[in-house]
Amino acid sequence: MKTLINIFFTTVFVLVLAYFMEGITIDNPATALMVALVLGLLNIFVKPVIVFFTLPATVFTFGLFLLVINALLVLMCTYFVKGFHVRGFIDALLFSLILSFGQALISKLSDSKK
């Protein structure tokens, strides 16, 4: 159930961010759902591999390189989801930062209700 709630809120965040951010476009709400699902899968399967191979850069930058990895995952998502467009790296970076903040906020709120 918690996974479905996370997917729902991620979809909502993607829709809201696409509405307010000039460099992010989404064709329809179904595309936002696909973005949420693909980003979740990329975070589960691809991100750990990338983090492992870039561990020296991550340690050297005190973890800030993880922001770059998140932006690259957003850009990678544009290749898998038709109808999701990101103008460039900076837009992907801002998108991933705001999305991560929103997801953390929802996670914190849902954990505090228990």
C-alpha positions as CSV (number, residue, x, y, z in Angstrom):
1,M,0.0,0.0,0.0
2,K,2.8,2.4,0.8
3,T,4.3,1.8,-2.6
4,L,1.1,2.8,-4.3
5,I,0.9,5.9,-2.2
6,N,4.5,6.8,-3.1
7,I,3.7,6.3,-6.8
8,F,0.6,8.4,-6.6
9,F,2.4,11.3,-5.0
10,T,5.3,11.0,-7.3
11,T,2.9,11.2,-10.2
12,V,1.3,14.3,-8.7
13,F,4.7,15.9,-8.2
14,V,5.7,15.2,-11.7
15,L,2.5,16.8,-13.0
16,V,3.0,19.9,-10.8
17,L,6.6,20.3,-11.7
18,A,5.9,19.9,-15.4
19,Y,3.3,22.6,-15.1
20,F,5.5,25.1,-13.2
21,M,8.9,24.3,-14.8
22,E,9.5,25.7,-18.3
23,G,12.0,23.0,-19.3
24,I,9.9,20.0,-18.4
25,T,7.0,18.9,-20.5
26,I,4.6,16.0,-20.2
27,D,2.0,15.1,-22.8
28,N,-0.7,13.8,-20.4
29,P,-1.3,12.5,-16.9
30,A,-0.7,8.9,-18.0
31,T,2.8,9.9,-19.1
32,A,3.4,11.3,-15.6
33,L,2.4,7.9,-14.1
34,M,4.9,6.2,-16.5
35,V,7.6,8.7,-15.4
36,A,6.9,7.9,-11.8
37,L,7.1,4.2,-12.5
38,V,10.3,4.4,-14.6
39,L,12.1,6.7,-12.2
40,G,11.2,4.2,-9.4
41,L,12.6,1.3,-11.4
42,L,15.7,3.3,-12.4
43,N,16.3,4.2,-8.7
44,I,16.0,0.5,-7.7
45,F,18.1,-1.1,-10.5
46,V,20.4,1.4,-12.2
47,K,21.2,3.9,-9.5
48,P,23.1,1.5,-7.1
49,V,25.3,0.4,-10.0
50,I,26.1,3.9,-11.0
51,V,26.7,4.9,-7.4
52,F,29.1,2.0,-6.9
53,F,31.2,2.9,-10.0
54,T,31.3,6.6,-9.1
55,L,32.0,6.1,-5.4
56,P,35.3,7.9,-5.5
57,A,33.7,11.0,-7.1
58,T,30.9,10.9,-4.6
59,V,33.3,10.7,-1.6
60,F,35.5,13.4,-3.1
61,T,32.5,15.8,-3.5
62,F,31.0,14.8,-0.1
63,G,28.0,13.3,-1.7
64,L,27.1,16.1,-4.0
65,F,27.8,13.9,-7.0
66,L,24.6,12.0,-6.1
67,L,22.8,15.1,-7.4
68,V,24.4,14.7,-10.8
69,I,23.5,11.0,-10.7
70,N,19.8,11.8,-10.0
71,A,19.8,14.4,-12.8
72,L,21.2,11.7,-15.2
73,L,18.5,9.3,-14.2
74,V,15.9,11.9,-15.0
75,L,17.5,12.4,-18.4
76,M,17.7,8.6,-18.9
77,C,13.9,8.5,-18.1
78,T,13.3,10.7,-21.1
79,Y,14.6,8.0,-23.4
80,F,12.2,5.4,-21.9
81,V,9.0,7.4,-21.6
82,K,7.6,8.9,-24.8
83,G,5.9,12.2,-24.1
84,F,8.3,13.2,-21.3
85,H,10.8,15.9,-22.3
86,V,13.5,17.7,-20.4
87,R,15.2,20.7,-22.0
88,G,18.7,20.1,-20.5
89,F,20.9,19.0,-17.6
90,I,20.1,22.0,-15.3
91,D,16.4,21.5,-15.7
92,A,16.8,17.8,-14.9
93,L,18.9,18.7,-11.8
94,L,16.3,21.1,-10.5
95,F,13.5,18.7,-11.3
96,S,15.2,15.9,-9.4
97,L,16.0,18.1,-6.4
98,I,12.4,19.3,-6.1
99,L,11.0,15.9,-6.7
100,S,13.3,14.3,-4.1
101,F,12.4,17.0,-1.6
102,G,8.7,16.4,-2.2
103,Q,9.1,12.6,-1.9
104,A,11.0,13.0,1.3
105,L,8.3,15.3,2.7
106,I,5.5,12.8,1.9
107,S,7.6,10.0,3.3
108,K,8.2,11.9,6.6
109,L,4.5,12.8,6.9
110,S,3.3,9.2,6.2
111,D,5.8,7.9,8.8
112,S,4.8,10.4,11.5
113,K,1.2,9.2,11.3
114,K,2.1,5.8,12.7
